[in-house]
Amino acid sequence: MPQLAQRVGRAKPSAIMVIAEKAKQLKAAGRDIISFSIGVPNFLPGEHVYAAARESLSHDSGQYGSNRGAEALLDAFLKHIEALGFSGCTRMNLSIGIGAKQVLYNLAEALLDEGDEICFAAPYWTTYRDIADIVGAKANVMHCGPEQNYKLTPAQLDAALARKPKVFLFNNPSNPTGMVYTGEEIAALAEVLARHPDTWVITDDIYNSMVFDGLGYHNFVFAKPELRERVIFVDSVSKTYGMPGWRVGMLAGPEAVAKAITTLNSNHITSLPEVITAAAVAALSGPQDIPRAKCAEFAGKRDTVVAALRAIPGVVCPRPQGAFYAFPDVSVAFGKSHDGTKISNDVEFCAALLEAKGVACVPGSAFGEPRAMRISYTCPAAQLEPGLARIAEFFAELT
């Protein structure tokens, strides 16, 4: 029979969804499962979002929309990024996609030829490596362990950019670690970027509204405005507004890049549906009380999670200051056993934890850091402390 394209062989199922599916199966079988696995905010948008969607349906045109994005959505996104600190952008600097993941994939198609190099820090979001593999790019991964708070240093970036990669992909706040770069740290990295003019810079900053401790959101462009010529900012309504299923991703960048992404849109997605567009406009333009309240709630949950993990002997957990993840180093468990089950690595650790205690976490190796695991703490408040207690019990029972 005819063969599949080689690129399909480079595509891998999401490691996160594998864990989530296993947890779902156990729950369906009657097990008491607490899931810290999926990176979804687990809240719904305000009623004004649904009202806008219903109103849109009442006068749906049934027609194709703009490949770039509806004018109302582009304008709402412009106001959103202006509030963040971006200035001087127009609609021509923007493009919309079916979620940030599709925007990132389009950017890879637009910027990377087969064999080009892309660099990014580890821990990284799993999709970064997957997209690079699919498009045939070479990934140069800069390892940033817990001993440096999972943050990229200027020296690491300078060494990576000396190789003249086509793309540098940056994530702040970070999935999976929840770490946030300060204004000073961003400025130091921006100084390095300014010395290496041959590399595109993608800032995947979809958690920009989920920053704790008064730290604020910072971007390379704020520190070095001249970087605007090659910085592409990616955002989404998924995390901030509790709308992951609505699939709206957005980018702001140089006109040539936005035009390229718009052209790619014309060849596959065409446009967002009108009802989705209306909901996204309402989310960006309407009341922001729910996102602000959820950010405060997640900061409180962060405190609970970090305190519980740091109370476990040998576990190292840098303090996250954004998003809704913790990324503890659990390697103290490697080489030990739980109820006769030997634990040699992060995958075996998470499998044993799920089987023994009914707690689902994602192995750190999925994110390029095999000493750790990711905890997404967006579960209902009533499940958070019991889930953390089960993790502590599991460690206490290791022999």
C-alpha positions as CSV (number, residue, x, y, z in Angstrom):
1,M,0.0,0.0,0.0
2,P,1.1,3.6,-0.4
3,Q,3.3,5.0,2.5
4,L,2.6,7.8,4.8
5,A,4.8,11.0,4.6
6,Q,8.0,10.8,6.6
7,R,7.0,13.8,8.7
8,V,4.1,11.8,10.2
9,G,6.6,9.4,11.6
10,R,8.2,12.3,13.4
11,A,4.9,13.3,15.1
12,K,4.3,11.9,18.6
13,P,1.2,11.7,20.7
14,S,1.2,14.3,23.5
15,A,2.7,12.8,26.7
16,I,0.4,15.0,28.7
17,M,-2.7,13.5,27.0
18,V,-1.4,9.9,27.6
19,I,-1.3,10.5,31.3
20,A,-4.7,12.2,31.3
21,E,-6.2,9.3,29.3
22,K,-4.8,6.8,31.8
23,A,-6.3,8.8,34.7
24,K,-9.6,9.0,32.9
25,Q,-9.7,5.2,32.4
26,L,-8.9,4.6,36.1
27,K,-11.6,7.0,37.2
28,A,-14.1,5.2,34.9
29,A,-13.2,2.0,36.5
30,G,-14.2,3.4,39.9
31,R,-10.8,4.6,41.2
32,D,-10.6,7.8,43.3
33,I,-8.4,9.9,41.0
34,I,-7.0,13.4,41.6
35,S,-5.6,14.8,38.4
36,F,-2.8,17.3,38.4
37,S,-2.0,16.5,34.8
38,I,-3.9,18.7,32.3
39,G,-2.9,22.3,31.9
40,V,-6.4,23.8,31.7
41,P,-7.6,26.6,33.9
42,N,-10.7,24.8,35.0
43,F,-13.0,27.8,35.1
44,L,-15.5,29.3,32.6
45,P,-15.5,32.8,31.2
46,G,-18.0,35.4,32.3
47,E,-21.6,35.5,31.2
48,H,-20.8,38.4,28.8
49,V,-18.8,36.0,26.7
50,Y,-21.7,33.7,26.3
51,A,-24.0,36.6,25.7
52,A,-21.8,37.8,22.8
53,A,-21.7,34.3,21.4
54,R,-25.5,34.0,21.5
55,E,-25.9,37.4,19.9
56,S,-23.5,36.4,17.1
57,L,-25.5,33.3,16.4
58,S,-28.7,35.4,16.2
59,H,-27.4,37.2,13.1
60,D,-24.8,34.7,11.7
61,S,-23.9,35.6,8.1
62,G,-22.8,32.0,7.2
63,Q,-20.0,33.5,5.2
64,Y,-16.2,33.1,5.2
65,G,-14.3,35.5,7.5
66,S,-11.0,37.2,7.1
67,N,-7.8,35.1,6.8
68,R,-6.1,37.6,9.1
69,G,-8.9,37.8,11.6
70,A,-12.1,39.9,12.0
71,E,-11.4,43.6,12.4
72,A,-13.2,43.6,15.7
73,L,-11.0,40.9,17.1
74,L,-7.8,42.5,15.7
75,D,-8.8,45.8,17.3
76,A,-9.6,44.1,20.7
77,F,-6.2,42.3,20.5
78,L,-4.5,45.7,19.7
79,K,-6.0,47.2,22.9
80,H,-5.0,44.2,24.9
81,I,-1.3,44.3,23.8
82,E,-1.2,48.1,24.2
83,A,-2.3,47.6,27.9
84,L,0.6,45.1,28.3
85,G,3.1,47.7,27.0
86,F,3.4,47.1,23.2
87,S,3.0,50.2,21.2
88,G,3.0,51.2,17.5
89,C,1.3,48.1,16.2
90,T,-1.5,48.1,13.6
91,R,-3.8,45.4,12.3
92,M,-1.1,44.6,9.7
93,N,1.1,43.4,12.5
94,L,-1.4,40.9,13.7
95,S,-2.8,37.5,12.7
96,I,-5.3,35.1,14.4
97,G,-5.2,31.3,14.5
98,I,-7.0,28.3,15.9
99,G,-5.4,28.4,19.3
100,A,-1.8,29.4,20.1
101,K,-0.6,25.9,19.2
102,Q,-1.7,26.3,15.6
103,V,-0.1,29.8,15.5
104,L,3.2,28.3,16.7
105,Y,3.0,25.6,14.1
106,N,2.3,28.1,11.4
107,L,5.3,30.2,12.6
108,A,7.5,27.1,12.3
109,E,6.3,26.6,8.8
110,A,6.8,30.2,7.9
111,L,10.2,30.7,9.5
112,L,12.0,27.3,9.4
113,D,13.3,25.4,6.5
114,E,14.3,21.8,6.7
115,G,17.6,21.6,8.7
116,D,17.3,25.1,10.2
117,E,18.1,25.4,13.9
118,I,15.6,26.5,16.6
119,C,16.8,27.0,20.1
120,F,14.7,27.0,23.3
121,A,15.3,26.4,27.0
122,A,14.4,23.2,28.9
123,P,12.1,22.7,30.7
124,Y,10.0,23.4,27.6
125,W,6.4,22.9,26.6
126,T,6.2,19.5,25.0
127,T,4.9,20.9,21.7
128,Y,8.1,22.9,21.0
129,R,10.1,19.8,20.4
130,D,7.3,18.1,18.6
131,I,6.8,21.0,16.1
132,A,10.5,21.2,15.5
133,D,10.7,17.5,14.7
134,I,7.7,17.6,12.4
135,V,9.0,20.5,10.2
136,G,12.5,19.0,10.2
137,A,14.3,21.7,12.2
138,K,17.2,21.0,14.5
139,A,16.5,21.7,18.1
140,N,19.2,23.2,20.2
141,V,18.0,22.8,23.8
142,M,19.5,24.9,26.6
143,H,19.2,23.0,29.8
144,C,18.1,25.1,32.8
145,G,17.8,23.0,35.9
146,P,16.3,23.6,39.3
147,E,19.7,24.8,40.6
148,Q,19.1,27.9,38.4
149,N,15.4,28.2,39.1
150,Y,14.7,26.7,35.6
151,K,15.6,30.1,34.1
152,L,17.8,30.8,31.1
153,T,21.0,32.8,31.7
154,P,22.4,35.4,29.4
155,A,25.6,33.3,29.0
156,Q,23.5,30.3,27.9
157,L,21.6,32.3,25.4
158,D,24.8,34.0,24.0
159,A,26.4,30.6,23.4
160,A,23.2,29.3,21.6
161,L,22.8,32.4,19.4
162,A,26.5,32.2,18.4
163,R,25.4,29.2,16.4
164,K,23.1,31.5,14.4
165,P,19.8,29.6,14.9
166,K,17.0,30.8,12.7
167,V,14.6,31.0,15.6
168,F,14.8,31.5,19.4
169,L,11.6,30.4,21.1
170,F,11.0,31.8,24.6
171,N,8.2,31.1,27.1
172,N,7.3,33.5,30.0
173,P,5.6,32.7,32.3
174,S,6.7,29.2,31.8
175,N,4.8,26.0,31.2
176,P,5.8,23.6,32.8
177,T,7.7,25.4,35.6
178,G,5.5,28.5,36.4
179,M,8.7,30.6,36.6
180,V,8.5,34.2,35.6
181,Y,11.4,36.4,34.4
182,T,11.8,39.7,36.1
183,G,12.2,43.0,34.2
184,E,16.0,42.9,35.0
185,E,16.3,39.3,33.7
186,I,14.4,40.1,30.5
187,A,16.6,43.2,30.0
188,A,19.8,41.1,30.4
189,L,18.6,38.6,27.8
190,A,17.5,41.4,25.5
191,E,21.0,42.8,25.5
192,V,22.2,39.4,24.2
193,L,19.5,39.3,21.6
194,A,20.6,42.7,20.3
195,R,24.1,41.3,19.6
196,H,22.8,38.5,17.4
197,P,20.6,40.1,14.7
198,D,20.2,37.0,12.5
199,T,17.6,35.2,14.7
200,W,13.9,35.5,14.8
201,V,12.5,35.7,18.4
202,I,9.2,34.1,19.3
203,T,7.8,34.9,22.8
204,D,5.1,32.4,23.7
205,D,3.6,34.3,26.6
206,I,0.1,33.1,26.8
207,Y,0.2,33.2,30.6
208,N,1.1,37.0,30.6
209,S,-2.0,37.9,32.7
210,M,-1.2,35.2,35.3
211,V,1.7,36.7,37.1
212,F,1.9,36.7,40.9
213,D,3.7,38.7,43.7
214,G,3.5,42.0,41.8
215,L,6.2,40.9,39.5
216,G,4.5,42.1,36.3
217,Y,4.9,40.9,32.7
218,H,8.0,41.9,30.7
219,N,9.0,41.5,27.1
220,F,12.2,41.9,25.2
221,V,10.7,44.7,23.2
222,F,10.0,46.7,26.3
223,A,13.7,46.6,27.1
224,K,15.0,47.0,23.6
225,P,12.5,48.6,21.2
226,E,14.7,47.9,18.2
227,L,14.0,44.2,18.6
228,R,10.5,44.8,17.3
229,E,11.8,44.1,13.9
230,R,12.2,40.4,14.7
231,V,10.1,39.7,17.9
232,I,6.8,37.8,17.4
233,F,4.5,37.8,20.5
234,V,2.1,34.9,20.8
235,D,-1.0,35.1,23.0
236,S,-4.3,33.2,23.5
237,V,-7.7,33.5,25.3
238,S,-7.4,29.9,26.6
239,K,-5.7,30.3,29.9
240,T,-6.6,33.9,31.0
241,Y,-10.3,33.6,30.2
242,G,-11.0,29.9,30.9
243,M,-11.5,29.3,27.1
244,P,-9.2,26.5,26.0
245,G,-11.9,24.8,24.0
246,W,-12.8,27.9,22.0
247,R,-9.4,27.8,20.2
248,V,-8.3,31.4,19.7
249,G,-4.6,32.2,19.3
250,M,-3.1,35.5,18.3
251,L,0.2,36.9,17.3
252,A,1.8,40.4,17.0
253,G,5.0,40.9,15.1
254,P,6.7,42.3,12.0
255,E,4.3,42.9,9.1
256,A,6.1,40.4,6.9
257,V,5.6,37.6,9.5
258,A,1.9,38.5,10.1
259,K,1.3,38.5,6.3
260,A,3.0,35.0,6.0
261,I,0.8,33.6,8.7
262,T,-2.3,35.1,7.2
263,T,-1.3,33.5,3.8
264,L,-0.9,30.1,5.5
265,N,-4.3,30.6,7.1
266,S,-5.8,31.1,3.7
267,N,-4.5,27.7,2.7
268,H,-5.9,25.7,5.6
269,I,-8.1,27.2,8.3
270,T,-9.5,30.1,6.2
271,S,-10.9,32.0,9.3
272,L,-12.3,31.7,12.7
273,P,-16.1,31.1,12.9
274,E,-18.1,34.2,13.7
275,V,-19.4,32.9,17.0
276,I,-15.9,32.2,18.2
277,T,-14.7,35.6,17.1
278,A,-17.5,37.3,19.0
279,A,-16.7,35.4,22.2
280,A,-13.0,36.3,22.0
281,V,-13.8,39.9,21.4
282,A,-16.0,40.0,24.5
283,A,-13.4,38.2,26.6
284,L,-10.6,40.7,25.6
285,S,-12.8,43.8,25.7
286,G,-15.2,43.0,28.5
287,P,-14.9,42.9,32.3
288,Q,-11.7,41.5,33.6
289,D,-12.9,40.6,37.1
290,I,-12.9,36.9,36.6
291,P,-9.3,36.7,35.2
292,R,-8.1,38.9,38.1
293,A,-9.9,36.8,40.7
294,K,-8.5,33.6,39.2
295,C,-5.0,34.9,39.2
296,A,-5.3,35.7,42.9
297,E,-6.8,32.3,43.5
298,F,-3.9,30.5,41.7
299,A,-1.4,32.5,43.7
300,G,-2.9,31.2,46.9
301,K,-2.9,27.6,45.5
302,R,0.7,28.1,44.5
303,D,1.6,28.8,48.1
304,T,-0.2,25.7,49.3
305,V,1.5,23.5,46.7
306,V,5.0,24.8,47.3
307,A,4.7,24.5,51.1
308,A,3.6,20.9,50.8
309,L,6.3,19.9,48.4
310,R,9.1,21.6,50.3
311,A,8.0,19.8,53.4
312,I,8.9,16.5,51.7
313,P,12.6,15.6,52.5
314,G,14.8,15.7,49.4
315,V,12.2,17.3,47.1
316,V,13.4,20.6,45.5
317,C,10.7,23.0,44.2
318,P,11.7,26.4,42.9
319,R,8.9,28.9,43.7
320,P,6.8,29.6,40.7
321,Q,5.5,33.1,40.2
322,G,3.0,32.7,37.4
323,A,0.7,30.4,35.3
324,F,-0.6,27.5,37.4
325,Y,2.2,24.9,37.6
326,A,4.8,23.6,40.0
327,F,7.7,21.6,38.8
328,P,9.4,19.8,41.7
329,D,12.6,17.8,41.3
330,V,11.6,14.3,42.6
331,S,14.8,12.6,41.8
332,V,15.4,11.8,45.4
333,A,12.9,8.9,44.8
334,F,15.0,7.3,42.0
335,G,16.5,4.0,43.0
336,K,13.9,3.4,45.7
337,S,10.8,1.2,45.7
338,H,7.2,1.6,46.6
339,D,5.4,-1.5,47.7
340,G,7.8,-3.6,45.7
341,T,7.7,-1.4,42.6
342,K,11.2,-0.1,41.7
343,I,11.4,3.5,40.6
344,S,14.3,4.3,38.3
345,N,13.1,7.5,36.6
346,D,10.4,10.1,36.4
347,V,8.1,8.0,34.1
348,E,8.2,5.1,36.6
349,F,7.7,7.5,39.5
350,C,4.5,9.1,38.0
351,A,3.2,5.6,37.0
352,A,3.7,4.3,40.5
353,L,2.1,7.4,42.1
354,L,-0.9,7.1,39.9
355,E,-1.4,3.4,40.5
356,A,-0.7,3.6,44.3
357,K,-2.3,6.9,45.3
358,G,-4.5,7.8,42.4
359,V,-2.7,11.1,41.7
360,A,-1.9,11.9,38.1
361,C,1.1,14.1,37.3
362,V,3.1,14.4,34.1
363,P,6.7,13.1,34.0
364,G,9.3,15.9,33.6
365,S,11.1,14.1,30.7
366,A,8.1,15.1,28.6
367,F,9.3,18.7,29.1
368,G,13.1,17.9,28.8
369,E,13.8,17.6,32.5
370,P,13.8,13.9,33.6
371,R,14.4,14.7,37.3
372,A,11.0,16.4,37.8
373,M,7.3,16.1,37.3
374,R,4.7,18.8,36.5
375,I,1.8,19.6,38.8
376,S,-1.1,21.6,37.4
377,Y,-2.9,22.9,40.4
378,T,-6.1,24.1,38.8
379,C,-8.2,21.2,40.3
380,P,-11.1,22.1,42.7
381,A,-9.8,23.5,46.0
382,A,-11.3,20.5,47.8
383,Q,-9.0,18.1,45.9
384,L,-5.8,20.1,46.2
385,E,-4.6,19.4,49.8
386,P,-5.8,15.7,49.7
387,G,-3.8,15.3,46.5
388,L,-0.7,16.8,48.0
389,A,-1.1,14.7,51.1
390,R,-1.2,11.6,48.9
391,I,2.1,12.7,47.2
392,A,3.7,13.1,50.7
393,E,2.4,9.7,51.8
394,F,3.9,8.1,48.7
395,F,7.3,9.6,49.4
396,A,7.1,8.5,53.1
397,E,6.4,4.9,52.0
398,L,9.4,4.6,49.7
399,T,12.1,2.1,50.8
